[in-house]
Amino acid sequence: MNALTNVQVIHQGGQPAFVVIAYEDYMNSLKSRHNEATVPHAVVSLMVDENMSIFKAWRTYKKLTQAQVADAMGVAQSAVARIESGKHEPSLSTLKAYASAIGVLPEQLDLSED
């Protein structure tokens, strides 16, 4: 990302309080952030508060049943249950199929730090 060069910092009480940037720079920053694979707070909360795997948390957040996901993936419901159990790591192709079935990016199902 290019460093912003046309930036105005507004101080209050001797401390930086606001930053003013050119509208074009602001819009460009929004466009670059739009492509980021993010995970909503509600999904993370389900994982933490309800001890759900990221797969089950996303499915719950999307208000889908295991049967609906299984149908979209072309697999048995028991296969979706195994994916969501968190007891094994799904293959990349399975991860992509699950992501497609629930309408998210595969990267949104992987919370590992790269």
N, C-alpha and C positions, 0 to 999 in steps of 0.2 A: 504494500500500500504506500502511496506517495505521501510524504510529510506535508501537512498543511502549512502554507506560508502566509496566507492572508487571514490571520487570527487576531481577534481583539479579546483581551482578558479584562473583565470588569471586577474591580475590587470593592469590597465592603468591609469597613473596619480594618483596613490594611491586609485583608486576606482575599485570595481569589474566590470569587463567588459565581461568576458566570463566564462563559466563553461564547463569543460571537464568531461564526464562520460564514463564509459565502454560501448562499443557497445551493449553488451547484455542487459545492463540496459536501454539503449536508446530504443532498439527494444521492450523490455517488456513494457516500458511506452507508446509506440505507440499502442501496442496491447490493453492495458487497455483503452486507449482513443478511440480506434476504436469502442468499444461497447457503447459509450456514445450516448445518443439521443440528437442530436444537431439540430438547426434550422439555415439554411443559412441566411446570411445578406440580401440577396435579398428578402426573405420571410418577414423578419422583416421590411424591407423598404416598402414593399407593405402595410403592416399593418399600419405603421405610416404615410407614405406619401399619400396613397390612402384611408386610413381609412377602410381597409378591415378586416374582421374577419380572424383569423388564418386559418380557413378552406378554405375560398375563396382565401386567399393569397397563400396557398400551391397549390391549384388547378390551379391558374393562373401561378404560378412558374413552375408547371409540364406541362403547356400548354394543359390542359384537359378542355373539356366543361362540363357543368352540366349534359348534356345528357349522356356523356361517363361515368361519375362517377355514375350516377343513374343506368345505365345499369349494371355496375360492381357490384353495391350494390344490384341490384334486386328491386329497388324502383322507384317511379315516379320522374321525374325531379323536380317537385314542392317540394318533400321531401328534395332534395339536397338544393334547394333555401332556405327552412326554416332552415336547418342546418347552412348554410352560412350566414344567416341574422344576427346572433349574438344576437337575441332577446330571445333565450332560451338556456339552457344548454342541450346538447344531452345526452342520456343515455350512459352508458359505452359500451353496445353492439353496439349502433349506432356509437359511436366514433371509436370503433375497426373496424367496417365495412367500415367506411369512410376512415380510415387510410389504410386498405388493398386495397381499390379501387384505391387510389392514389399512393400506393407504399411507404408508410412511416410507422414508428413505432407509435403506439398510443401515446406514451410519447412525440412525436414531435408535437402533436396537443394540448398539455396541457402545458401552460407556467406558471402555478401557482407554487409558491415555496413551496416545501415540508419541 
